[in-house]
Amino acid sequence: MAQIFHRSTNLISRVSIYGAVLIIGGLGYALYTIAMSPWYTEQNLSRQQPVPFSHRHHAGELGIDCRYCHTSVEKSSFAGLPPTQTCMTCHSQIWTNASMLEPVRASYRNDTSLAWTRVNALPDFVYFDHSIHVAKGIGCTTCHGHIAEMPLTYRAGTLYMSWCLDCHRQPEKYVRPKSEVFNPFYEPPSGAKQLEMGRKLVKEYKIQSLQHCSTCHR
């Protein structure tokens, strides 16, 4: 019986199969790279706000405690945003005519809230409780980055599930003394010293390595 396909067909089929594998692999790598890029995660990108509020000035240079503005962070799932009255505590006395603070003054005059844009916004299907993390020795900068160095606030982490699980799997790598939770300039000990301290604090604070789906997805 005569050969139906030319011998070169074998080479073509092999090249086609290997080429398809390489193309699929390349596409997968490209999609992963895009998914982890700041263009998609919005890391390091400041958001447009009604007032260009600077954490570097308020928390860094002036040393205002996080809890002065985020009043519910220790007792609620939501850290809270300051009412305009909190801003006016200072700005009724200083920078009273600054044009960039006119939205604050207008908010106070008209008794209307400022429409802040959330920087670290989680999907509706994710539950996160600020109070339990604070109570267990997880500092503000662990999740929010070097907030006291941000002239305009931006997202420091990806907020991906894998990012959260890194801490939940090994909390000893991230926990700090409770006295340092609100210290925006806290620097953890390096390497083995952090792990040694972390293991002690995990036992002392009774931290559980919670990784079940229902912990965050309720």
C-alpha positions as CSV (number, residue, x, y, z in Angstrom):
1,M,0.0,0.0,0.0
2,A,1.4,3.4,-0.9
3,Q,2.3,5.8,1.9
4,I,-0.5,8.4,2.2
5,F,1.5,11.1,4.0
6,H,4.9,12.2,3.2
7,R,7.6,11.6,5.7
8,S,8.0,15.3,6.4
9,T,4.6,15.2,7.9
10,N,6.1,13.6,11.0
11,L,8.4,16.5,11.5
12,I,5.6,19.0,10.9
13,S,3.4,17.3,13.5
14,R,6.2,17.3,16.1
15,V,7.0,21.0,15.4
16,S,3.3,21.8,15.7
17,I,2.8,20.0,19.0
18,Y,6.0,21.5,20.5
19,G,5.1,24.9,19.1
20,A,1.6,24.7,20.6
21,V,3.0,23.8,24.0
22,L,5.5,26.7,23.9
23,I,2.8,29.2,22.8
24,I,0.4,28.1,25.5
25,G,3.2,28.3,28.1
26,G,4.2,31.7,26.8
27,L,0.7,33.0,27.0
28,G,0.4,31.6,30.6
29,Y,3.6,33.3,31.6
30,A,2.4,36.6,30.0
31,L,-0.9,36.4,31.8
32,Y,0.8,35.7,35.1
33,T,3.2,38.6,34.5
34,I,0.3,41.0,33.8
35,A,-1.7,39.7,36.8
36,M,1.3,40.5,39.1
37,S,2.2,43.8,37.5
38,P,1.3,47.2,39.1
39,W,-0.8,47.9,36.0
40,Y,-3.3,45.2,37.1
41,T,-2.8,45.2,40.9
42,E,-2.7,49.0,41.1
43,Q,0.3,48.8,43.5
44,N,2.3,52.0,44.0
45,L,-0.4,54.0,42.1
46,S,-1.9,56.9,44.1
47,R,-5.7,57.4,43.6
48,Q,-7.4,60.7,42.9
49,Q,-8.9,62.1,46.1
50,P,-11.0,65.1,46.9
51,V,-8.0,66.4,49.0
52,P,-4.4,65.5,48.4
53,F,-4.0,64.1,51.9
54,S,-0.4,63.3,52.9
55,H,0.3,60.6,55.4
56,R,4.0,61.5,55.2
57,H,3.2,65.0,56.5
58,H,0.6,64.0,59.1
59,A,1.8,60.6,60.4
60,G,5.5,60.9,59.5
61,E,6.5,64.5,60.1
62,L,3.9,65.6,62.7
63,G,3.7,62.1,64.4
64,I,-0.1,62.0,64.5
65,D,-1.2,58.6,65.8
66,C,-3.1,56.4,63.3
67,R,-5.9,56.1,65.7
68,Y,-6.6,59.8,65.8
69,C,-8.2,59.6,62.4
70,H,-8.9,55.9,62.1
71,T,-10.8,55.7,65.4
72,S,-12.5,52.3,65.0
73,V,-9.4,50.3,64.0
74,E,-9.0,48.6,67.4
75,K,-12.7,47.6,67.8
76,S,-14.2,47.2,64.4
77,S,-13.6,45.4,61.1
78,F,-13.4,48.8,59.4
79,A,-10.6,51.1,60.4
80,G,-12.8,54.1,59.9
81,L,-12.4,57.4,58.0
82,P,-12.3,60.7,60.0
83,P,-15.3,63.0,59.9
84,T,-14.6,66.5,58.6
85,Q,-14.8,67.7,62.2
86,T,-11.6,65.8,63.0
87,C,-9.8,67.6,60.1
88,M,-11.1,70.9,61.3
89,T,-9.8,70.4,64.8
90,C,-6.5,71.6,63.4
91,H,-7.4,73.3,60.1
92,S,-9.8,75.8,61.7
93,Q,-6.5,77.2,63.2
94,I,-3.8,76.4,60.6
95,W,-3.8,76.6,56.8
96,T,-7.2,78.2,57.1
97,N,-7.1,79.8,53.6
98,A,-5.3,77.1,51.7
99,S,-7.1,76.5,48.4
100,M,-6.4,72.8,48.4
101,L,-8.4,72.5,51.7
102,E,-11.4,74.2,50.4
103,P,-13.3,70.9,49.9
104,V,-12.7,70.3,53.7
105,R,-14.1,73.7,54.6
106,A,-17.0,73.2,52.2
107,S,-17.8,69.8,53.7
108,Y,-17.8,71.4,57.2
109,R,-20.0,74.3,56.2
110,N,-22.5,72.2,54.3
111,D,-22.4,69.2,56.7
112,T,-21.6,66.8,53.9
113,S,-19.1,64.0,53.8
114,L,-16.0,64.1,51.7
115,A,-16.1,61.3,49.0
116,W,-12.8,59.6,49.6
117,T,-11.7,56.9,47.2
118,R,-10.7,53.7,48.9
119,V,-7.1,52.7,48.1
120,N,-7.1,49.2,49.7
121,A,-10.5,48.0,48.6
122,L,-11.3,44.3,48.9
123,P,-13.9,42.4,46.9
124,D,-17.3,42.0,48.5
125,F,-16.7,38.3,49.0
126,V,-13.7,38.9,51.2
127,Y,-14.1,39.5,55.0
128,F,-11.3,41.3,56.7
129,D,-11.3,42.5,60.3
130,H,-8.8,45.2,61.3
131,S,-9.4,44.8,65.0
132,I,-8.4,41.1,65.3
133,H,-5.2,41.8,63.3
134,V,-4.3,44.8,65.5
135,A,-5.1,42.7,68.7
136,K,-2.7,40.0,67.5
137,G,0.3,42.2,66.9
138,I,0.0,42.9,63.1
139,G,1.2,46.4,62.5
140,C,-0.3,48.9,60.1
141,T,2.7,49.0,57.9
142,T,2.7,45.2,57.5
143,C,-0.3,45.5,55.1
144,H,-0.2,49.2,54.2
145,G,3.5,49.6,53.6
146,H,5.6,52.5,54.7
147,I,2.6,54.7,55.1
148,A,4.5,57.5,56.9
149,E,6.6,58.0,53.8
150,M,3.7,58.4,51.3
151,P,3.0,61.9,50.2
152,L,-0.1,60.5,48.5
153,T,-1.5,57.2,49.6
154,Y,-1.1,54.2,47.4
155,R,-1.6,50.4,47.6
156,A,1.5,48.7,48.9
157,G,0.4,45.0,48.5
158,T,-1.3,43.0,45.8
159,L,-4.3,42.1,48.1
160,Y,-4.3,38.7,46.4
161,M,-5.2,35.7,48.5
162,S,-1.7,34.4,48.2
163,W,-0.4,37.6,49.7
164,C,-2.7,37.2,52.7
165,L,-1.9,33.5,53.1
166,D,1.8,34.2,53.3
167,C,1.1,35.8,56.7
168,H,-1.5,33.3,57.8
169,R,0.8,30.4,57.1
170,Q,3.8,31.9,58.9
171,P,2.6,34.6,61.2
172,E,5.9,34.5,63.1
173,K,7.5,36.2,60.2
174,Y,5.3,39.3,60.5
175,V,4.0,39.6,64.1
176,R,5.5,42.4,66.2
177,P,5.1,43.6,69.8
178,K,1.7,45.2,70.4
179,S,3.4,48.3,71.6
180,E,4.7,48.8,68.0
181,V,1.6,48.1,66.1
182,F,0.9,51.8,65.4
183,N,4.5,52.8,65.0
184,P,4.8,53.8,61.3
185,F,8.6,53.7,61.5
186,Y,8.9,50.2,63.0
187,E,11.6,48.0,61.4
188,P,11.4,44.3,62.2
189,P,14.6,42.5,63.3
190,S,16.3,40.8,60.5
191,G,16.2,37.1,59.7
192,A,16.5,34.7,62.6
193,K,15.9,37.4,65.2
194,Q,12.4,38.1,63.8
195,L,11.6,34.4,63.7
196,E,12.8,33.9,67.3
197,M,10.8,36.9,68.5
198,G,7.8,36.0,66.3
199,R,7.5,32.4,67.6
200,K,7.4,33.8,71.2
201,L,4.8,36.3,70.3
202,V,2.7,33.8,68.4
203,K,2.5,31.7,71.6
204,E,2.0,34.8,73.9
205,Y,-0.8,36.3,71.7
206,K,-2.3,32.9,71.0
207,I,-2.2,33.4,67.2
208,Q,-3.7,30.7,65.1
209,S,-2.5,29.8,61.6
210,L,-6.0,30.1,60.1
211,Q,-6.1,29.0,56.5
212,H,-9.7,27.6,56.0
213,C,-11.7,29.2,53.3
214,S,-14.4,30.3,55.8
215,T,-11.9,32.5,57.7
216,C,-12.1,35.2,55.0
217,H,-14.9,34.0,52.7
218,R,-18.2,34.1,54.7
